[in-house]
Amino acid sequence: MTSTASIRWALFACLLILGCGQVAAYVFFRTQSVDFIARNHDATAEEYSHFHRLTLPARLRFGSGKSDMQYLGDGWHLPESDGVWSSGRDASVELDLQGPMTGVVLRLGVSLYGSPKSPNNRLRLSVNGKTVAWLPIAGQESGIDVPIPHDLINRGTLHLQLHVDHCESPLRERTGSDPRRLGVMLEWIDILRLDGNGATDAVSSLEKAK
């Protein structure tokens, strides 16, 4: 191999290494940026929930003009009049409960995105890092009860993670005109104390408050 050819190969190798380094740096920056934004959204919601602790029974309502939107962490679109859609497969809610800690029941007013191309969707609900329910939901549901045992409630703090199997854009699927990716629509959450008949009494008081 001539010296000229050796120089060319050396330059090619340097350019290849430089290019790979730039790609790796871009991927790292993109990943870290997304993680930072997600952590910042969650931290903002955690701080709000800490200063706005909930006395049970409580109902949170989500949608345009609703102050309870501030309990939402990362992974949500802008709110609509009747609720808010998740923007990806994962979205979070931050809650802080006041008073003696017992088990609680979360009653969810949710619906999942579905279409002829994505007919089967499921919602996985995790609390403080542990999965508590897999929920196959068809269309809109007025109330899905999920009991949360006392040992999962960390000093009243609940980090809720809502994960869906499918989050798709109706426009991209050619099943609608909405260009956004849609996962789960959250309208409201009831938080009820799980202590014998207390949960039933709590439901009654919330129903009267509607």
C-alpha positions in Angstrom: 0.0 0.0 0.0 1.4 3.4 -1.0 1.8 6.3 1.5 -1.0 8.2 -0.3 -3.4 5.3 0.1 -2.4 4.9 3.7 -3.2 8.6 4.3 -6.6 8.2 2.6 -7.5 5.2 4.7 -6.4 7.0 7.9 -8.5 10.1 7.0 -11.5 7.8 6.2 -11.1 6.1 9.6 -10.9 9.4 11.4 -14.0 10.7 9.6 -15.8 7.4 10.4 -14.9 7.7 14.1 -15.9 11.4 14.1 -19.2 10.6 12.5 -20.0 7.8 14.9 -19.1 10.0 17.8 -21.4 12.7 16.6 -24.3 10.3 16.2 -23.7 8.9 19.7 -23.5 12.4 21.1 -26.8 13.3 19.4 -28.6 10.2 20.7 -27.2 10.8 24.2 -28.3 14.4 24.2 -31.8 13.6 22.8 -32.3 10.9 25.4 -31.1 13.0 28.3 -33.1 16.0 27.1 -36.3 13.9 27.0 -35.6 12.4 30.4 -34.9 15.9 31.9 -38.1 17.3 30.6 -40.1 14.3 31.9 -38.4 14.6 35.3 -39.1 18.3 35.4 -42.8 17.8 34.7 -43.1 15.1 37.4 -41.2 17.2 39.9 -43.5 20.2 39.3 -46.5 18.0 39.9 -45.0 16.5 43.0 -44.3 19.9 44.4 -47.9 21.0 43.7 -49.3 17.9 45.3 -47.2 18.3 48.4 -48.6 21.8 49.0 -52.2 20.7 48.0 -52.6 17.5 50.0 -55.9 15.7 49.5 -58.3 15.0 52.3 -60.3 11.8 51.6 -62.8 11.3 50.0 -61.6 13.4 47.1 -62.4 13.8 43.5 -60.1 15.3 40.9 -61.4 16.6 37.6 -59.3 17.1 34.5 -59.9 19.3 31.5 -59.7 22.9 30.3 -59.8 25.4 33.2 -59.6 22.7 35.9 -57.1 23.4 38.6 -56.6 19.7 39.2 -54.6 19.6 36.0 -51.6 20.6 38.1 -51.5 17.1 39.6 -50.5 15.7 36.2 -46.9 14.9 35.6 -45.3 14.0 32.3 -47.0 12.5 29.2 -50.1 14.6 28.6 -51.5 16.7 25.8 -53.2 20.0 26.4 -56.5 19.5 28.1 -59.9 19.4 26.3 -63.3 20.4 27.7 -64.1 16.9 29.0 -60.6 15.6 30.0 -57.1 15.2 28.8 -55.4 12.6 26.5 -52.0 11.0 27.2 -49.5 11.9 24.5 -47.5 8.6 24.7 -47.7 5.1 26.1 -46.8 6.4 29.6 -48.2 9.3 31.6 -48.1 10.1 35.3 -50.2 11.6 38.1 -48.8 12.8 41.4 -50.9 12.7 44.6 -50.3 13.4 48.2 -52.9 12.2 50.8 -53.6 13.8 54.1 -54.5 12.1 57.4 -53.9 8.6 58.8 -52.8 6.2 56.1 -54.9 3.2 55.3 -55.5 1.4 52.0 -57.4 3.4 49.4 -59.6 2.8 46.3 -58.8 4.7 43.1 -61.9 5.1 41.0 -60.9 6.1 37.5 -63.0 7.9 34.8 -61.0 6.9 31.7 -61.3 5.7 28.2 -58.7 4.2 25.9 -57.9 5.0 22.3 -59.2 2.3 19.9 -59.7 2.0 16.2 -60.2 -0.8 13.6 -56.4 -0.9 13.3 -55.8 -0.8 17.0 -58.8 -2.6 18.4 -57.3 -4.1 21.5 -55.8 -1.7 24.1 -55.1 -2.2 27.7 -54.3 0.2 30.6 -51.7 -0.8 33.2 -51.8 1.2 36.4 -48.8 1.3 38.6 -48.5 2.9 42.0 -45.1 3.9 43.4 -43.4 1.6 40.9 -45.6 -1.5 41.4 -48.2 -2.7 39.0 -51.6 -2.9 40.7 -54.0 -3.6 37.7 -54.1 -4.4 34.0 -57.4 -3.1 32.7 -58.8 -3.9 29.2 -61.2 -1.0 28.6 -63.5 -0.8 25.6 -64.7 2.8 25.0 -65.6 5.1 27.9 -65.9 3.8 31.4 -67.7 5.7 34.1 -65.8 4.2 37.1 -63.2 1.5 37.4 -62.2 0.7 41.0 -58.6 -0.2 41.8 -57.8 -1.0 45.5 -54.4 0.1 46.7 -53.2 -1.7 49.8 -51.7 0.3 52.7 -48.1 -1.0 52.2 -48.0 0.7 48.8 -48.8 4.1 50.2 -45.5 5.8 51.1 -46.4 8.4 53.8 -49.4 9.4 51.7 -47.5 9.8 48.5 -48.9 8.2 45.3 -47.0 8.2 42.1 -49.4 6.9 39.5 -48.1 5.6 36.2 -50.7 5.0 33.4 -49.3 2.8 30.6 -51.2 1.7 27.5 -50.3 -1.0 25.0 -51.1 1.3 22.0 -50.8 5.0 21.5 -51.6 6.0 17.9 -52.5 8.9 15.7 -56.0 8.6 14.1 -54.6 10.7 11.1 -51.7 8.4 10.7 -53.9 5.3 10.9 -56.3 7.0 8.4 -59.2 6.4 10.9 -59.7 10.1 11.8 -58.5 13.6 11.4 -56.6 14.1 14.8 -52.8 14.2 14.1 -52.0 13.6 17.8 -50.9 10.3 19.3 -53.7 9.3 21.7 -53.4 6.8 24.5 -55.7 7.1 27.5 -58.3 9.9 28.1 -58.5 10.8 31.8 -61.6 12.7 33.0 -61.6 12.3 36.7 -60.2 10.3 39.7 -61.9 9.5 43.0 -59.7 8.7 45.9 -61.6 6.8 48.6 -60.5 5.4 52.0 -60.5 1.6 52.1 -61.6 1.0 55.7 -64.6 -1.3 55.9 -67.8 0.7 55.2 -65.8 3.9 54.9 -65.3 3.5 51.2 -69.1 3.1 50.6 -69.8 6.2 52.7 -67.2 8.1 50.7 -68.8 7.1 47.4 -72.1 8.4 48.6 -70.8 11.7 49.7 -69.0 12.2 46.4 -72.1 11.3 44.4 -74.0 14.0 46.3 -71.3 16.5 45.6 -71.5 16.0 41.8 
